[in-house]
């Protein structure tokens, strides 16, 4: 265990999965860590858990005020809170898609807007957004989730340019499949269509095969710590072997070959 560095980190969605692993890893790296969850929950050792709903302006403001009152600073914000949404694009209502964006994108913006003033005043800070390889490579039956992760990529890169003058950097972590309960807690479609039953069965079979051998949350957490402590942070970090492979294939493989490989993986006609 490292001695406390005096740096304060806030990790949203820290009650389980990537958020919990990241909060724990940052605490081991010497940060004073505050984790958040929508409901009161126990966090890992060395992490103070606070209640915060990232879709509520007042809740976000209260959280940031509490942390600043206790530590006087926020050096690092890890925007991890999110929900999943898998299914045919036309199966989801507009209300469901709005709910997805409210957590996964607007929640990030709320949290970021709340911490930036104190970071600007101190002249330093890091913001790490947990994205997805789907922010690089849209996949079948993740149209809305891919859309929100693409939006997060664009927001993060633009923001990094804007705040670098204040010695604040913004990075996105891009994992692939990770062994969490994330897929089990996703939003179910409002209107299941029989036309997608076969494809849905194929997707469920894929998840059953992939998730037991997917990266553990700790793999992503290690990358979060790296992005938080790098002397020259990058705007994007892939996390895990599969994410690195997909990123490389997307960049260098011919489009037709990549398309065929993607459809084959998702058990669709090629």
C-alpha positions in Angstrom: 0.0 0.0 0.0 1.4 3.4 -1.0 1.4 6.3 1.3 -1.4 8.7 0.7 -0.3 11.1 -2.1 -2.7 13.9 -1.1 -4.6 13.5 -4.4 -8.4 13.1 -4.3 -10.3 10.9 -6.8 -14.0 10.6 -7.4 -15.2 7.4 -9.2 -18.9 7.2 -10.2 -20.6 3.8 -10.3 -18.2 2.3 -7.8 -20.4 -0.2 -6.1 -19.4 -3.0 -8.6 -17.6 -4.0 -11.7 -15.1 -1.6 -13.4 -16.0 1.3 -11.0 -15.3 -0.8 -7.9 -12.1 -2.2 -9.2 -10.9 1.2 -10.3 -11.7 2.8 -7.0 -9.8 0.1 -5.2 -6.8 0.3 -7.5 -6.7 4.1 -7.1 -6.8 3.8 -3.4 -3.8 1.4 -3.5 -2.0 3.9 -5.8 -2.3 6.5 -3.0 -5.4 8.5 -3.9 -8.0 9.5 -1.4 -11.0 7.9 -3.2 -14.7 8.7 -3.0 -16.9 6.2 -4.8 -20.5 6.9 -5.8 -23.6 4.7 -6.3 -27.3 5.6 -6.8 -28.2 3.8 -3.5 -26.2 3.5 -0.3 -23.7 0.6 -0.7 -20.5 -0.7 0.8 -17.3 -0.1 -1.2 -13.9 -1.7 -1.2 -11.4 -1.0 1.6 -10.0 2.5 1.5 -12.9 3.9 -0.4 -15.5 6.3 1.0 -18.8 5.6 -0.6 -21.3 8.4 -1.2 -24.8 8.4 -2.8 -25.1 10.3 -6.1 -27.5 10.1 -9.0 -25.6 11.3 -12.1 -28.9 12.1 -13.8 -29.8 14.7 -11.1 -28.1 18.1 -11.0 -28.7 18.7 -7.3 -27.3 15.3 -6.4 -24.2 15.8 -8.4 -23.7 19.3 -6.9 -24.1 17.9 -3.4 -21.6 15.2 -4.0 -18.9 17.6 -5.3 -19.6 20.0 -2.5 -19.2 17.2 0.1 -15.9 16.0 -1.4 -14.5 19.5 -1.6 -15.5 20.3 2.0 -13.7 17.2 3.2 -10.5 17.4 1.1 -10.4 20.8 -0.5 -9.6 19.4 -3.9 -10.6 16.9 -6.6 -7.6 15.9 -8.7 -9.2 13.1 -10.6 -12.8 12.3 -11.8 -13.5 8.8 -13.2 -16.8 8.8 -15.0 -17.8 5.2 -14.9 -21.5 5.1 -14.0 -23.5 3.7 -16.9 -26.2 1.3 -18.1 -26.3 -1.1 -21.0 -28.8 -1.5 -23.8 -28.6 -4.4 -26.3 -31.2 -5.4 -28.9 -32.6 -4.4 -32.2 -32.5 -0.6 -32.7 -36.2 -0.4 -33.5 -37.1 -2.4 -30.5 -36.3 0.4 -28.1 -38.5 3.4 -27.5 -37.3 7.0 -27.7 -37.8 7.2 -23.9 -35.4 4.3 -23.4 -32.8 5.8 -25.6 -33.1 9.1 -23.8 -32.7 7.3 -20.5 -29.5 5.7 -21.8 -28.0 9.0 -22.9 -29.0 10.7 -19.7 -26.8 8.3 -17.7 -24.0 7.5 -20.1 -23.4 10.9 -21.7 -25.3 13.6 -19.9 -24.3 12.1 -16.5 -20.7 12.4 -17.6 -21.3 16.0 -18.6 -23.0 16.9 -15.3 -20.1 15.4 -13.3 -17.5 17.0 -15.5 -19.1 20.5 -15.3 -19.3 20.2 -11.5 -15.6 19.4 -11.0 -14.1 21.6 -13.7 -14.3 24.9 -11.7 -12.3 23.7 -8.8 -9.8 22.0 -11.2 -9.4 25.3 -13.1 -8.8 27.2 -10.0 -6.1 24.9 -8.9 -4.6 24.7 -12.4 -4.5 20.9 -12.7 -6.7 17.9 -12.9 -7.5 14.6 -14.8 -10.9 13.4 -16.1 -11.1 9.8 -17.2 -14.2 8.6 -19.1 -15.0 4.9 -19.3 -15.9 4.4 -22.9 -16.0 1.2 -24.9 -14.4 -0.4 -28.0 -18.0 0.1 -29.4 -17.1 3.8 -29.4 -14.6 2.8 -32.2 -16.5 -0.1 -33.8 -20.3 -0.1 -33.8 -21.6 -3.7 -33.5 -24.9 -5.3 -34.4 -27.6 -4.9 -31.8 -25.8 -2.1 -30.0 -26.9 0.8 -32.2 -27.9 3.1 -29.3 -25.1 2.0 -27.0 -22.5 2.5 -29.8 -24.0 5.9 -30.5 -23.6 7.1 -26.9 -20.1 5.8 -26.8 -19.2 7.5 -30.0 -20.7 10.7 -28.6 -18.5 10.2 -25.5 -15.4 9.9 -27.6 -16.2 13.1 -29.5 -17.1 15.0 -26.3 -13.9 13.8 -24.5 -11.5 14.7 -27.3 -13.0 18.2 -27.8 -13.0 18.8 -24.1 -9.4 17.8 -23.8 -8.4 20.5 -26.3 -10.4 23.1 -24.4 -9.1 22.4 -20.9 -5.5 21.6 -21.6 -4.7 25.3 -21.2 -5.6 24.9 -17.5 -3.3 21.8 -17.1 -6.4 19.5 -17.1 -6.4 16.4 -19.3 -9.2 14.2 -20.5 -8.8 10.5 -21.5 -11.1 7.7 -22.6 -10.6 4.1 -21.6 -11.9 1.6 -24.2 -12.5 -1.9 -22.9 -14.1 -4.7 -24.9 -16.1 -7.5 -23.1 -15.5 -7.3 -19.3 -16.7 -9.9 -16.7 -19.3 -7.9 -14.8 -23.0 -8.0 -14.3 -23.3 -5.0 -16.7 -25.0 -7.0 -19.5 -27.5 -8.5 -16.9 -28.5 -5.1 -15.7 -29.1 -3.6 -19.1 -32.4 -2.0 -20.3 -34.7 -4.5 -21.9 -36.5 -3.4 -25.1 -40.0 -2.0 -24.8 -41.1 -3.8 -27.9 -39.6 -7.2 -28.6 -40.0 -8.1 -32.3 -40.2 -11.7 -33.4 -38.2 -10.8 -36.5 -35.2 -10.4 -34.3 -35.7 -13.6 -32.2 -33.1 -15.7 -34.1 -30.5 -12.9 -34.0 -31.2 -12.3 -30.3 -30.6 -16.0 -29.6 -27.3 -15.7 -31.4 -26.3 -12.7 -29.4 -27.2 -14.3 -26.1 -25.2 -17.4 -27.1 -22.2 -15.2 -28.0 -22.4 -13.5 -24.6 -22.6 -16.9 -22.8 -19.5 -18.0 -24.6 -17.5 -14.7 -24.3 -18.3 -13.5 -20.8 -16.6 -16.4 -18.8 -13.3 -15.7 -20.6 -13.6 -11.9 -20.9 -11.2 -9.5 -19.1 -11.7 -9.0 -15.4 -12.6 -5.5 -14.2 -9.1 -5.3 -12.7 -7.6 -5.2 -16.2 -9.5 -2.0 -16.9 -8.7 -0.6 -13.5 -5.0 -1.0 -14.2 -5.4 1.2 -17.3 -7.4 3.7 -15.3 -4.5 4.1 -12.9 -2.1 4.4 -15.8 -4.2 7.2 -17.4 -4.4 8.9 -14.0 -0.7 8.9 -13.3 1.0 9.1 -16.8 3.2 12.1 -17.1 1.9 12.6 -20.6 -1.6 11.1 -20.6 -3.0 9.9 -23.9 -6.5 10.8 -25.1 -7.4 7.1 -25.6 -6.3 3.9 -23.9 -7.6 0.5 -25.0 -8.0 -1.9 -22.1 -7.4 -5.6 -22.6 -6.2 -7.9 -25.4 -9.5 -8.1 -27.3 -9.9 -4.3 -27.4 -6.4 -3.8 -28.7 -7.0 -6.4 -31.4 -10.3 -4.8 -32.5 -8.6 -1.4 -32.6 -5.8 -2.6 -34.8 -8.1 -4.5 -37.1 -10.3 -1.5 -37.5 -7.3 0.6 -38.5 -5.5 -1.7 -40.8 -7.8 -4.5 -42.1 -9.7 -3.9 -45.4 -13.2 -2.8 -44.7 -14.8 -5.8 -46.4 -12.7 -8.3 -44.4 -13.4 -6.5 -41.1 -17.2 -6.4 -41.9 -17.2 -10.1 -42.6 -15.3 -10.9 -39.4 -17.6 -8.8 -37.3 -20.8 -10.4 -38.7 -19.3 -13.9 -38.3 -18.5 -13.1 -34.6 -22.1 -12.0 -34.0 -23.3 -15.1 -35.9 -25.0 -13.2 -38.7 -25.1 -14.2 -42.3 -21.9 -13.1 -44.1 
